[in-house]
Amino acid sequence: MERVEIKNRAESTSESGGQATVSDASTRQRVLDLLLARGTITAIELADALALTAAGVRRHLIALVDAGQITTIEQTGPRGRGRPASVYQLTAAGRKGFGQAYDDLALDALAELVAIAGPDAIDRFAERRLADIENDYRRRRAEGPDRDPMEVLAEALSAAGYFAVTDASGELCQHHCPVVDVATEYPQLCDAETSVFARLLGSNVSRSATIADGAHACRLHMGGPTPLANPVSAPADGKVNA
């Protein structure tokens, strides 16, 4: 009887440890989800969103930093009372956990395409890749013709895996890029997106940041000059200006 009790206690301890491991993994995935959706976030904001104590959220943040999935960045500008010195954001390795639509094989295939058909082939490829997003946008606009076009575009992009949102200033932020590895090698993909967005919105647009260039989000401004330096812009006729 005693041996059975000892065995049962050992099994209970093992099951408890396994449940804790599953719970930790689930919580850390929620942290990653929040970072993907918001771009950057403070430890306090994470604790509030996840209903965790400060000590509890720190434990998960340390584990994710050690795993190379997130990193800290210093906040710029004057620090007000209680304003954290740093915020957290996903690393390139952390983003990969959400899936990329292309891999090394695709890069090799595109390199071969350029070698055979010339650089313009990338532009044609990019336009075709965006056709599904464009069709989805037009369908959503037809169903809600009075809705804000930028919000409709954000929805179409989110449905395609870009985790896009708009803010009160009219800026559209894409917090994930399913083709970031390819876009880093072939920035024409970003240019093609900018041109398509200008055509769909019927307005000049400026892209002030891209994930492919190391930013935590791709940022699109509708019309007018962007407040950030060195934007890539496109008028409604679709021609990109760097």
N, C-alpha and C positions, 0 to 999 in steps of 0.2 A: 504493500500500500504506500509506503513511504517513497519508494522509487517512482511510483506512478505520480505522486504529488509533486516530486521534484521535477519530473519530466514535464508535467503540465505547467509548472511555474516557468520553466525554461522556454516552453513553446509560447506561453503568454508574453514573456519578455521579448522574444524574437518577433512575434506578431506586432507588439507595440512599437518596437524599433522600426519595423518595416512600414507601419502606418505613418510614423513620424517622417520617414524618408519620403514617402509619397506626398505627405502634406507639405514638406519643405519644397519639393519640386513643383507642386501646384502653386504655392505662394510665389516662388521665384519666377514662374511663368507669368503670373499676373503682374509682377513688377515689370517684366520685359514687355508685356502687352501695353501697360500704361506708358512706358517710355516710347514705344513705337507710336502710340496714339498722340502723345503730347510733345514729343521731341526732347524736351528737357524737363526735369522735375526735381524738387528738393526732397530731402529725407523726410521733412515734416509733412509735405504734401502726400508723399507715399504712405506714411503712417496713417494719415487721415483717410486716405482713399481705401486702404486695406484694413482699417480698424485694428492696427497693431500698435504696440508701445514703441517708443523711440528705440529702446534696446532691441526689441524684436526685429524692427525693420533694418537696423544697423547690421544685425547678424546676416540677414539675407543679402544686403548690399555688399558686405565684405566678401561673401561667398561668390557673388556674381562678378565683382571686380577681380578676385583671384582667378576666376575661370576665364577672364578676358572678354566677358560678354558686355560689360558696361565700363564706363570710365567717368571720372569727375572732371569738370572744367570750371575754372574760376569765373565768377560773374564780374562783368565790367561795370564801371560807373560807381557813383558814391554809394556807400553802404548805409542804409537807414537802420534804425534801431531794430534789432531782431532779424535783419535780412541776412540769410545764409551767405557765406563766402563762396560756396560752390554749389553746383547742381550736377545731376547725373544724366548721362545720355548713353545710348547704345553705341557699341563699337561695330566695326565692320563684321567681326565674328558674331556678334549678337544679332545683327540684321540677317545673317545667313540662316539663322534658325527659323526665320519666317518664310524661307524658300526663295530661291532665285529661279527665274524662268530659263536661264541659260547657264552653261558651264563651259569648261575648257573645250569640249567638243564643238560647241557652237562658235566659240572664238576662232577655232581652227577653220571651221566651215566658212565663216565670214571673211577671214583672211584669204581663203581660196577664191571666194566670190569676187573680192576686190581685185585679186591677181588676174582673174579671167575677164571680168566685165568692167573693171575700172571703178574709181571711187564713187561715181554717181550711183552705182548699184546699191550702196549702203542707204542712200536717200530713198530709193524706191522700196527697199526692204522695210525701212522705218515707216513709210507711209502705209504699206500693207499691214504691218504689225498693229498699227493704230486703228485699222478699219473697224474692228469690233467695238472699240471704245466710242468711236465716232457714231456708229450705228446705234449704240445704246443711248448715247447722249440725245440723238435726234428723236428716238422713241420716247424718252422721258420728257423732252420738250413738247412733243406733240400731245402727250397726256396732260401736261401742265403748262400751257403756253404763257401763263401769267407769272410763273415762278421766276426767281432770280437765276439767270443763266449760269452764273458762277457756282451757285449752290448745286444746280443740276449737273454741271461738269464734275464737281467734287463727288457727287454720288456715283456717277458713271466710273470715275477713276477708282473710287473705293471698291466698287463691285469687281473691278479688275485687279484688286490687290494692292492699290497704292495708298490706302489709309489717308485719304485727302479730306481736308476741312477748310472752311472759309472763316474769316473773322470779320469784326465790325468795320475794319478799314478797307475791306474788299479784297484782301490778299488771300490767295489760295495756297495752302501748304500741303505738299505730298510728303508724308512721313515715312514712306517706304517706296523703294524702287525695285520691282521684280527683275529688272535687267541691269542692275548697277554695275556688275562686272563687265558687261559688254559696253555699257555707256561710258565707262571709264576709258576703255580702249578706243571706242568710236563715239566721240561727243556729237557726231551728226545725229544720233538718236535723240539727244536732248533738243537739238535745233529743230528736228522734225516735229517733236511734240509741241514746241513753242509755236511753230507755224500752224499746226493743226488747231491748236487752242485759239489762236487769233482768228482763224477762219470760222470756227464754230461760234465764237463769241461775237463775231462781227465787229471787232474792235482791236486797236493796237494793244499789244501786251508786252511786258518786260519780265524776264526771268532773272532774278537777282542772286540766286543761290541754287546749287544742285548737290545732291548726295554724292554724285560721281566725283565732284570736286572736293569732297570732304565735309560739306555742311551736314547738319543733322536733319535737314528737310530741303526739298525743292520748293522754291518760293516764286509765285507768279503774281504779277501786278497787272491790273487791267487799266490800259490807257495811261497817259501822262508819264512823267519821269519817275523812276524808282528812287527811293531815298538811299539805296545802297550803291556801292561803287561797282563799276565795270559790269553793267547788266548785259544780258543777251536779249535783244528786243526783236519783235516781229510785228509788222503792220498787218492789217487784215488781208492784204494780198498774199501773205504767206512768205515773203522774202525776209530771211533772217539777217539782222545786222548785229555785229559783235562790237 
